[in-house]
Amino acid sequence: MKFRGTNFLDIIHPARAEKRRTVLFVKILLYTVAAAVAISLIIVGIYFGTARKVYNLSETGKQNLELASAEISALNLEKAGFYLSEAENNFKEAEESFNKLKFLSKFPWIGNQYDAVAGLLRSGIETSSALGDLADVAREIMNVATDAQSVVGGIPEVGAGTSFAEISPEKKRELLQKLFVSPPRLQGAKAKIDLALLALDQIQEDKVAGQLLKVLGPVRETLIKIRNILVKAIPAAEILPQIAGYPSEKTYLFLLQNSDELRPTGGFIGTYGIVKVKDGEVETFDTDNIYALDGAAEKYLRVPPPAPLAKYLRVGAWFMRDSNWSPDFPTAAAKADWFYHAEGGAEKKIDAVIAVTPTIISDILRQIGNIEMDGETFTPDNLMDVLQYKVEKEYYEKGIPEVQRKDIVGKLGEIIFNRLANLPSSKWSSIFGVTEKALTEKQLLFWSKDEELQTIIAREGWSGKILDSDGDYLSVIDANLASLKTDGVMDRKINYSLSKDASGDIRAKVSITYKNNGTFTWKTTRYRTYTRVYVPAGSTLVGGSGMMENDRIYNPAGRPGKIDTGEEFSKTFFGAFISIEPGKEGTLSFEYVLPEKIKNQISGGSYKLFVQKQSGTIAHPLTLNLNFGKNIKQASPAEEERYWGDTAYKLQTDLKVDRQIEVRF
C-alpha cells in the first residue's frame, strides 16, 4: 500500500526512511556531478580552442616584437614598422578572443589569473602601438638622413663615420624641422607606455601564479626602460632644435664660471662671449676677458654692490664679473644680461644666457681627446691648471697686456667646437651623455627669455633655480671673496641635525666645516667665503658660531662677526663670513627653529627634506642626524640597518646632485 509520494513502510519504520533519503541524496549528488563534468567537458571542448588561439596569437605577437627589435637595431625601420603593426594586431585579436573567457574572472583564484593575462595582453597592445609610433617618427627623420647607421635615445645619428660638419646645411635644417615637430607624437607614445604600465600595476601579483609572475617582471622592466628613454627624448626634442637655432637664429651670452673661485651660481665669471647659432651651425663664437668690458664701464657705471661684496671685496660699485651674486641662476643670468648691455656690450639682442664650469669642458675632452695648442697639451686632468697658469701668471712674465690674457680661452673654444662638429656620429651618444650629466649636476646652466622654452628647462631641472619645497629645505651657498683659486684645494663637509627642544619646537643646526689644503702661492691663499644658508621661510635664528668680522689681516684682534638674515625665493637665509688659513680648518654653524608647518608635518606622521646643491660644486659630503623623538617606520633613502629601530634618521651621502629625503612615523 502506498500513499501518493510516500512509501507506507517508511511511515511505520522511520529509520528505513532516513536511509532511503540518504541513498537518494547520494544518487542525486552523483548525477549532478556527472552532469557537471559532462557540461564542463563540453565547455572545455568549446573554449579550449579559444585558449589555444589566445596563446598562439600572443606568442606570435611576442615573436613579431622580437623581430621588430632586431630590425630597429639594424635601423631597418620600414621592416620594424611592419613587424610592430603585426604585433599590435596579434595582441588585439588575442584580446578579443580572450574576452570570450571573461566568465572565468568571476571564479576565485582563476579570476586573478584571468586578470593577469588580460593585463599582459593590454600591455602588449599599447607597447606595440607606442613602438610603432616611435618607429614612424624615426623613419621620417631617417628619410632626411638616408645614410643613418645608428640611433641615440630615439634620435637617429647620420652614419657611424659621418660627422655633423659633413651634413649639408639644407639637411641640418630639415633634420631640425623633423625633430621640432616630433614632441606631440613622442608624448603620445609615452602615454601608451604609461597605459601599458598601468595595466600591469592593476594586477594583484600576490594572487598570481608563479609562471605568470615570471613573465610580469621582465615585461615591466622593459616598459620602464622604454619610458625612461622617452622621458629623456621628449625634452631633448622640445629644446634641441630651438637651442640649435631652429626655426630662428639664436644669440647667447656665454659665461665661463671658474669653480676654483666659487661663486653662488658656479664660479667667478672671468670670460664671457657671444655665440650665434642658426640651423645647427655655430656662426659666431667670440670670447673676451670680462675685465675688458668691466674696465671701460668703471668710468661711468655706478651700481651699488650687495653689502657683502662692498665689505669683503672693498669695492664701491657692482659690475658684470660679480653679477652672479644670486644663487638663483635665472635671477643671476638676467642680471648678467643687464650688465652686459649697461656696460656697452655690442650685441643688442640676447636670447638666452648659458653658463658652464670647467668640469664639463674636462668631460668633453675625455670624449674628443687632448688638445695641442701653443706648445701646450691640454688634457681632462690638467685643463684648469694649465689655463690658470697661462692667464694668471705667464702673461705677467711675458708682458702680455691684461686685456689679451684670456685670448687663449677663445682659441681653445674654437678648437673644441671644431672637434665636436667633426666628431664621428658613433661618438655623439657620449656627448649627449656628457651634456645630460652636466645639466643634472649643475655644471651647465641655461636661462632663456622665451617663456615657453624656459618653462621646459625649469621642468627638467636644468635652470639652476632655487626650488620650492613643501617640507624642510637646505641649501648652502659659498662665495669666494678674494681668495684666488683656493676652492680647488678646499674640502667641505656639511652636517645637518635636528631635534625637539624642551618646548616641543623643532630645532635645526647646520655646520659647514672647511679645510684649506693649500699654501700661499700665486694660485692659492687663505680662504675667504661669505656663506649663506637657505632654510624654510619663517625659520627663526637662535644663534651660531665660527663667523668672523674679517680675516686676520683686516681683523687682527679676531673679533667675531654677525649673522645676516633675510628673505628671498620664499626662503629665509642666514649669512656670515669666515676665513680659513692655509693648512687650517674651521667650522661655521647656524642654529635655528624650524617653522610651525614642519613641526605639524612631523606630528602628522611624515617629514620631507630637500637639500639643493650649489651650482658648480662637485660632491660636498653631507651628513644627516635627524632625531624626531618618535619611532621611524619607513625612510627613503633607507638608513644602514644598524641604525634601524629608533627615533633618529642617520645618513651619510653627498651633494653630487640634489637630495630628497622622506621619513614616515
CORGIHU-V903817 format. One record per residue. N is the residue number from 1. RES is the residue in one letter. PHI is phi in radians with two decimals (* if undefined). BURIAL is b if it has 9 or more other ideal C-beta (glycine too) atoms within 8 Angstrom, else e. Layout:
n: (N:N)
res: (RES:RES)
phi: (PHI:PHI)
burial: (BURIAL:BURIAL)
//
This chain:
n: (1:2:3:4:5:6:7:8:9:10:11:12:13:14:15:16:17:18:19:20:21:22:23:24:25:26:27:28:29:30:31:32:33:34:35:36:37:38:39:40:41:42:43:44:45:46:47:48:49:50:51:52:53:54:55:56:57:58:59:60:61:62:63:64:65:66:67:68:69:70:71:72:73:74:75:76:77:78:79:80:81:82:83:84:85:86:87:88:89:90:91:92:93:94:95:96:97:98:99:100:101:102:103:104:105:106:107:108:109:110:111:112:113:114:115:116:117:118:119:120:121:122:123:124:125:126:127:128:129:130:131:132:133:134:135:136:137:138:139:140:141:142:143:144:145:146:147:148:149:150:151:152:153:154:155:156:157:158:159:160:161:162:163:164:165:166:167:168:169:170:171:172:173:174:175:176:177:178:179:180:181:182:183:184:185:186:187:188:189:190:191:192:193:194:195:196:197:198:199:200:201:202:203:204:205:206:207:208:209:210:211:212:213:214:215:216:217:218:219:220:221:222:223:224:225:226:227:228:229:230:231:232:233:234:235:236:237:238:239:240:241:242:243:244:245:246:247:248:249:250:251:252:253:254:255:256:257:258:259:260:261:262:263:264:265:266:267:268:269:270:271:272:273:274:275:276:277:278:279:280:281:282:283:284:285:286:287:288:289:290:291:292:293:294:295:296:297:298:299:300:301:302:303:304:305:306:307:308:309:310:311:312:313:314:315:316:317:318:319:320:321:322:323:324:325:326:327:328:329:330:331:332:333:334:335:336:337:338:339:340:341:342:343:344:345:346:347:348:349:350:351:352:353:354:355:356:357:358:359:360:361:362:363:364:365:366:367:368:369:370:371:372:373:374:375:376:377:378:379:380:381:382:383:384:385:386:387:388:389:390:391:392:393:394:395:396:397:398:399:400:401:402:403:404:405:406:407:408:409:410:411:412:413:414:415:416:417:418:419:420:421:422:423:424:425:426:427:428:429:430:431:432:433:434:435:436:437:438:439:440:441:442:443:444:445:446:447:448:449:450:451:452:453:454:455:456:457:458:459:460:461:462:463:464:465:466:467:468:469:470:471:472:473:474:475:476:477:478:479:480:481:482:483:484:485:486:487:488:489:490:491:492:493:494:495:496:497:498:499:500:501:502:503:504:505:506:507:508:509:510:511:512:513:514:515:516:517:518:519:520:521:522:523:524:525:526:527:528:529:530:531:532:533:534:535:536:537:538:539:540:541:542:543:544:545:546:547:548:549:550:551:552:553:554:555:556:557:558:559:560:561:562:563:564:565:566:567:568:569:570:571:572:573:574:575:576:577:578:579:580:581:582:583:584:585:586:587:588:589:590:591:592:593:594:595:596:597:598:599:600:601:602:603:604:605:606:607:608:609:610:611:612:613:614:615:616:617:618:619:620:621:622:623:624:625:626:627:628:629:630:631:632:633:634:635:636:637:638:639:640:641:642:643:644:645:646:647:648:649:650:651:652:653:654:655:656:657:658:659:660:661:662:663:664:665)
res: (M:K:F:R:G:T:N:F:L:D:I:I:H:P:A:R:A:E:K:R:R:T:V:L:F:V:K:I:L:L:Y:T:V:A:A:A:V:A:I:S:L:I:I:V:G:I:Y:F:G:T:A:R:K:V:Y:N:L:S:E:T:G:K:Q:N:L:E:L:A:S:A:E:I:S:A:L:N:L:E:K:A:G:F:Y:L:S:E:A:E:N:N:F:K:E:A:E:E:S:F:N:K:L:K:F:L:S:K:F:P:W:I:G:N:Q:Y:D:A:V:A:G:L:L:R:S:G:I:E:T:S:S:A:L:G:D:L:A:D:V:A:R:E:I:M:N:V:A:T:D:A:Q:S:V:V:G:G:I:P:E:V:G:A:G:T:S:F:A:E:I:S:P:E:K:K:R:E:L:L:Q:K:L:F:V:S:P:P:R:L:Q:G:A:K:A:K:I:D:L:A:L:L:A:L:D:Q:I:Q:E:D:K:V:A:G:Q:L:L:K:V:L:G:P:V:R:E:T:L:I:K:I:R:N:I:L:V:K:A:I:P:A:A:E:I:L:P:Q:I:A:G:Y:P:S:E:K:T:Y:L:F:L:L:Q:N:S:D:E:L:R:P:T:G:G:F:I:G:T:Y:G:I:V:K:V:K:D:G:E:V:E:T:F:D:T:D:N:I:Y:A:L:D:G:A:A:E:K:Y:L:R:V:P:P:P:A:P:L:A:K:Y:L:R:V:G:A:W:F:M:R:D:S:N:W:S:P:D:F:P:T:A:A:A:K:A:D:W:F:Y:H:A:E:G:G:A:E:K:K:I:D:A:V:I:A:V:T:P:T:I:I:S:D:I:L:R:Q:I:G:N:I:E:M:D:G:E:T:F:T:P:D:N:L:M:D:V:L:Q:Y:K:V:E:K:E:Y:Y:E:K:G:I:P:E:V:Q:R:K:D:I:V:G:K:L:G:E:I:I:F:N:R:L:A:N:L:P:S:S:K:W:S:S:I:F:G:V:T:E:K:A:L:T:E:K:Q:L:L:F:W:S:K:D:E:E:L:Q:T:I:I:A:R:E:G:W:S:G:K:I:L:D:S:D:G:D:Y:L:S:V:I:D:A:N:L:A:S:L:K:T:D:G:V:M:D:R:K:I:N:Y:S:L:S:K:D:A:S:G:D:I:R:A:K:V:S:I:T:Y:K:N:N:G:T:F:T:W:K:T:T:R:Y:R:T:Y:T:R:V:Y:V:P:A:G:S:T:L:V:G:G:S:G:M:M:E:N:D:R:I:Y:N:P:A:G:R:P:G:K:I:D:T:G:E:E:F:S:K:T:F:F:G:A:F:I:S:I:E:P:G:K:E:G:T:L:S:F:E:Y:V:L:P:E:K:I:K:N:Q:I:S:G:G:S:Y:K:L:F:V:Q:K:Q:S:G:T:I:A:H:P:L:T:L:N:L:N:F:G:K:N:I:K:Q:A:S:P:A:E:E:E:R:Y:W:G:D:T:A:Y:K:L:Q:T:D:L:K:V:D:R:Q:I:E:V:R:F)
phi: (*:-2.25:-1.54:-1.02:1.34:-2.47:-1.54:-1.04:-1.15:-1.19:-1.29:-1.55:-2.26:-0.97:-1.09:-1.08:-1.10:-1.09:-1.11:-1.12:-1.12:-1.11:-1.08:-1.08:-1.07:-1.11:-1.07:-1.08:-1.06:-1.12:-1.12:-1.14:-1.07:-1.05:-1.13:-1.10:-1.09:-1.08:-1.11:-1.07:-1.10:-1.13:-1.10:-1.04:-1.06:-1.25:-1.63:-1.05:-1.08:-1.14:-1.09:-1.11:-1.13:-1.04:-1.06:-1.12:-1.13:-1.11:-1.13:-1.13:-1.05:-1.08:-1.11:-1.16:-1.10:-1.14:-1.11:-1.09:-1.05:-1.13:-1.22:-1.12:-1.06:-1.54:1.06:-1.57:-1.25:-1.11:-1.14:-1.04:-1.06:-1.09:-1.13:-1.17:-1.13:-1.10:-1.07:-1.06:-1.13:-1.02:-1.19:-1.13:-1.13:-1.10:-1.14:-1.07:-1.17:-1.13:-1.08:-1.19:-1.71:-1.07:-1.01:-1.16:-1.17:-1.51:-1.57:-1.00:1.10:-1.06:-1.06:-1.13:-1.20:-1.04:-1.06:-1.12:-1.13:-1.06:-1.13:-1.13:-1.13:-1.09:-1.07:-1.09:-1.10:-1.13:-1.15:-1.06:-1.14:-1.11:-1.14:-1.10:-1.08:-1.12:-1.10:-1.11:-1.07:-1.10:-1.12:-1.10:-1.19:-1.18:-1.13:-1.35:-1.78:-1.16:-1.72:-1.09:-2.24:-2.68:-2.20:-2.10:0.97:1.51:-1.90:-1.24:-1.57:-2.01:1.99:-1.03:-1.91:-1.51:-1.80:-1.09:-1.13:-1.45:-1.41:-1.19:-0.98:-1.12:-1.21:-1.05:-1.13:-1.15:-1.05:-1.12:-1.13:-1.10:-1.17:-1.07:-1.66:-1.42:-0.91:-1.04:-1.27:-1.16:-1.09:-1.09:-1.10:-1.11:-1.06:-1.19:-1.13:-1.08:-1.15:-1.09:-1.16:-1.07:-1.06:-1.27:-1.14:-1.41:-1.37:-1.46:-1.11:-1.25:-2.04:-1.84:-1.09:-1.02:-1.11:-1.20:-1.06:-1.09:-1.40:-1.05:-1.00:-1.07:-1.09:-1.09:-1.03:-1.12:-1.10:-1.12:-1.10:-1.09:-1.09:-1.09:-1.08:-1.17:-1.03:-1.45:-1.23:-1.11:-1.11:-1.08:-1.19:-1.26:-1.73:-0.93:-1.00:-1.19:-1.10:-1.41:1.52:-2.18:-1.51:-2.32:-1.04:-2.13:-2.07:-2.03:-1.59:-1.78:-2.16:-1.70:-1.78:-1.49:-1.25:-1.29:-2.20:-1.09:-2.27:-0.90:-1.76:2.47:2.87:-1.15:-1.49:-1.63:-2.34:-2.21:-2.81:-2.08:-2.11:-2.04:-2.28:-2.49:0.87:1.46:-1.83:-1.41:-1.51:-2.50:-2.51:-1.96:-2.06:-2.71:-1.18:-1.05:-1.27:-1.15:-1.41:-1.14:-1.04:-1.17:-1.33:-1.07:-1.33:-2.37:-1.56:-2.27:-1.74:-1.05:-1.41:-0.98:-0.92:-1.10:-1.13:-1.09:-1.35:-1.64:-1.73:0.97:-2.07:-1.86:-2.49:-1.95:-2.31:-1.06:-1.05:-1.91:-1.19:-1.58:-1.27:-1.37:-1.32:-1.55:-1.08:-0.96:-1.19:-1.16:-1.14:-1.09:-1.20:-1.09:-1.07:-1.11:-1.10:-0.97:-1.31:-1.13:-1.63:1.56:-0.98:-1.25:-1.40:-1.33:-1.98:-1.95:-1.51:-2.80:-2.11:-2.07:-2.14:-2.30:-1.93:-1.04:-1.01:-1.20:-1.16:-1.08:-1.14:-1.18:-1.04:-1.14:-1.71:-1.74:1.70:-1.14:-2.10:-1.68:-2.72:0.90:1.37:-2.03:-1.93:-1.68:-2.06:-1.01:-1.53:-1.91:-0.85:-1.25:-1.08:-1.18:-1.04:-1.15:-1.10:-1.15:-1.56:-1.78:-2.25:-1.09:-1.12:-1.13:-1.11:-1.68:1.26:-1.33:-0.99:-1.01:-1.17:-1.74:-1.18:-1.88:-1.04:-1.06:-1.14:-1.12:-1.13:-1.13:-1.07:-1.08:-1.13:-1.10:-1.04:-1.13:-1.09:-1.10:-1.12:-1.76:-1.24:-0.99:-1.09:-1.13:-1.74:-1.08:-1.05:-1.21:-1.21:-1.03:-1.12:-1.06:-1.12:-1.07:-1.08:-1.12:-1.19:-1.15:-1.63:1.07:-1.71:-2.34:-2.18:-2.45:-2.33:-2.04:-1.38:-1.32:-1.08:-1.13:-1.15:-1.13:-1.10:-1.14:-1.06:-1.15:-1.05:-1.46:1.39:-1.82:-1.58:1.23:-1.38:-1.23:-1.53:-1.33:-2.59:-1.58:-2.16:-1.24:-2.57:-2.63:-2.58:-1.81:-2.12:-1.76:-2.38:-1.16:-2.08:1.16:-2.08:0.94:-1.86:-1.24:-1.04:-1.17:-2.10:-1.65:-1.90:-2.24:-2.34:-1.92:-2.06:-2.25:-2.35:-2.63:-2.84:-1.48:-1.63:-1.06:-1.54:1.61:-1.28:-1.66:-1.78:-2.00:-2.48:-1.98:-2.17:-2.00:-1.77:-1.93:-2.21:-1.64:-1.59:-1.67:-2.35:-1.43:-2.40:-1.14:-1.90:-2.24:-2.77:-1.14:-1.60:-2.12:-2.34:-1.77:-1.88:-2.01:-2.03:-1.66:-2.38:-1.02:-1.00:1.61:-1.16:-2.00:-1.16:-1.78:3.03:-2.98:-2.67:1.60:-1.24:-2.15:-1.18:-3.00:-1.38:-1.18:-1.32:-1.60:-2.47:-1.09:-1.35:1.25:-1.12:-1.21:-1.60:-1.94:-1.80:-1.48:-2.25:-2.96:-2.29:-2.85:0.97:1.03:-2.35:-1.71:-2.27:-2.10:-2.32:-2.77:-1.85:-2.55:-2.22:-2.15:-1.24:-0.95:1.37:-1.97:-2.35:-2.64:-2.26:-1.97:-2.24:-2.28:-2.11:-2.71:-1.74:-1.25:-1.16:-1.01:-1.13:-1.21:-1.04:-1.18:-1.10:-1.13:-1.07:-1.40:1.85:-2.60:-2.58:-2.23:-2.29:-1.98:-1.90:-1.76:-1.29:-1.39:-1.01:1.55:-1.38:-1.60:-2.86:-1.02:-1.09:-2.25:-2.03:-1.99:-2.44:-1.97:-1.84:-1.68:1.30:-2.57:-1.10:-1.58:-1.68:-2.69:-2.60:-2.43:-1.19:-1.26:-1.26:-1.10:-1.02:-1.17:-1.68:-1.23:1.55:-2.36:-1.69:-1.95:-1.88:-2.13:-2.65:-2.03:-2.50:-2.52:-1.91:-1.14:-2.38:-1.08:-2.16:-2.08:-2.13:-2.31:-2.29:-2.19:-2.03)
burial: (e:e:e:e:e:e:e:b:e:b:b:e:e:e:e:b:b:e:e:b:e:e:e:e:e:e:e:e:e:e:e:e:e:e:e:e:e:e:e:e:e:e:e:e:e:e:b:e:e:b:b:e:b:b:e:e:b:b:e:b:b:b:e:b:b:e:b:b:b:e:b:b:e:e:b:e:b:e:b:b:b:e:b:b:b:b:b:b:e:b:b:b:b:b:b:e:b:b:e:e:b:e:e:b:b:e:e:e:e:b:b:b:b:b:b:b:b:b:b:b:b:b:b:b:b:b:b:b:b:b:b:b:b:b:b:b:b:b:b:b:b:b:e:b:b:e:e:b:b:b:b:b:b:b:b:b:b:b:b:b:e:b:b:b:e:e:b:e:e:e:b:b:b:b:b:b:b:b:b:b:e:b:b:e:b:b:b:b:b:b:e:b:b:b:b:b:b:e:b:b:e:e:b:e:e:e:e:b:e:e:e:b:b:e:b:b:e:e:b:b:e:b:b:b:e:b:b:e:b:b:b:b:b:b:b:b:b:b:b:b:b:b:b:b:b:b:e:e:e:b:b:b:b:b:b:b:b:b:b:b:b:b:b:b:b:b:b:b:b:b:b:b:b:b:b:b:b:b:b:b:b:b:e:e:b:e:b:b:b:b:b:b:b:b:e:b:b:b:e:e:b:e:e:e:b:e:e:b:b:b:e:b:b:e:b:e:b:b:b:b:b:b:b:b:b:b:b:b:b:b:e:b:b:b:b:b:b:b:b:b:b:b:b:e:e:e:b:e:e:b:b:b:b:b:b:b:b:b:b:b:b:b:b:b:b:e:b:b:e:e:b:e:b:e:e:e:e:b:e:e:e:b:b:b:e:b:b:b:b:b:b:b:b:b:b:e:e:e:e:b:e:e:e:b:b:b:e:b:b:b:b:b:b:b:b:b:b:b:b:b:b:e:b:e:b:b:b:b:b:e:b:b:e:b:b:b:b:b:b:e:b:b:b:b:b:b:b:b:e:b:e:e:b:b:e:b:b:b:e:e:e:b:b:b:e:b:e:e:b:e:b:b:b:b:b:b:b:b:b:b:b:e:b:b:b:b:b:b:e:b:e:b:b:b:b:b:b:b:e:b:b:e:e:e:b:b:b:b:b:b:b:b:b:b:b:b:e:b:e:e:e:e:b:b:b:b:b:b:b:b:b:b:b:b:b:b:e:e:b:e:b:e:e:b:e:b:b:b:e:b:b:b:e:e:b:e:e:e:e:e:b:e:b:b:e:e:e:e:e:e:b:b:b:b:b:b:b:b:b:b:e:b:e:e:e:b:b:b:b:b:b:b:b:b:b:e:e:b:b:e:b:b:e:e:e:b:b:b:b:b:b:b:b:b:b:b:b:e:e:b:b:b:b:b:b:b:b:b:e:e:e:b:e:e:b:e:e:e:b:e:e:e:b:e:e:e:e:b:b:b:b:e:b:e:b:e:e:b:b:e:b:b:b:b:b)
//
